[in-house]
């Protein structure tokens, strides 16, 4: 399928596409990824906190049945393949956005897919906090809320940043997949040109750009995580 | 004043129940430096955590300055904890905050205005000898410096009681001496009651006025440090003061028994008792271990002797005739 990849025709079309469609597609992908991650963090962070703080012996123990229900829901959402989940949340997208196609509409399935993942990542970050430091805060008369907001979260910021970076790159991948349901962005260009029209060079260009985006997100995220960590001597 | 009455703590785990503390009774006077010493697993850390209710006692009461800690509501307890602060073996500083922010932390919790908190924190860092480390992060400090910051943090809410949980166990001997000096100064300057949990004899000798020896969840003995060290009444006490650890291989229990001899003052330490025992009574004792140490200006000594069974009674009688000396047969191998 890659024969004639660099024929004059193919190259001309790719260049044309780079000039016209791709810049906007990059923006769409960037925007969908960042907004979805931000919303998924907004939902997933509190849930992740509850997963740690709410367990038996945690700073804010919750009823056992509630913790079980929370865990089941998170595991359930995480087990649904994204491709299916996208279709399953159509009614929700229609309710919230008014449509199921387009860039903004794909934010809905992305958030639904990502927040349980982020809840688990937050959970693992918060579990890294030294329980002795939590005990020290309790010994100073900190309330459970103060322990969460002033000890557990600030102390795990470096780990949270690197985990959010992992989520960001995963969501970027998902957002490309949403090209199938008309999600826009680089994913849609890759599918439209590569899968429907057999213009493989354009598809490859789109993929390379996705790789570049992942590299940028990962580099920036890692750098922020390292820079924020005051445990490292620098 | 801290009054601990009939305090017991039982942990129930999957395999059954563990009696961590059993019927503890202690009174710690205001301004005292009170040591609680014991081997690992004796229940020291549990006991100190029962004072500020980080561990809820299974039964018994802890009364601090007339307040029954167990009867407080959670809000009252949080308030009370500002008067009973704590330092730890691993310092437990917030690693993502500067030293100044760490010292500000307890004031932040209680709603002190930021500017006032920073001013007080700066003073406290000066008090603990780290005025130039305000902007440094804990990871940039040595263990001793981190413990100083932790002490400054513990003093931020003007506590009446400072609980030290193995506060020097992670530090080298020099740094330990400096931190103990600082704690002593704080006790003297600010009149704060200090409770010191440790497994190190030297820590108790260095700063405590009173000591309780904890052994398998009970108080084996307690009193003035000088008195307890001079004549430890309990087996656990003697083991701590004169740690003559003996291997099975040192003497043959079938043929020989062991005597522990504890003596005090220079005149007694000057008596060549093993030589005299050999010459006058023809008892051939071998010395397994011997130590002397100055406590409160007097010299104390301890010796572990191995003596043939058939001469044991005679040896005991001979040694008992010497003044300022206690002798006992060691039955249990420790």
Interface residues (C-beta under 8 A of the other chain):
Chain A: X130 X132 X133 X135 X136 X137 X138 X139 X140 X141 X142 X143 X146 X150 X151 X154 X155 X157 X158 X228 X229 X230 X231 X232 X233
Chain B: X52 X54 X77 X78 X79 X80 X81 X82 X85 X86 X88 X90 X92 X93 X94 X95 X96 X97 X98 X105 X106 X108 X109 X110 X137 X138 X139 X140 X153 X157
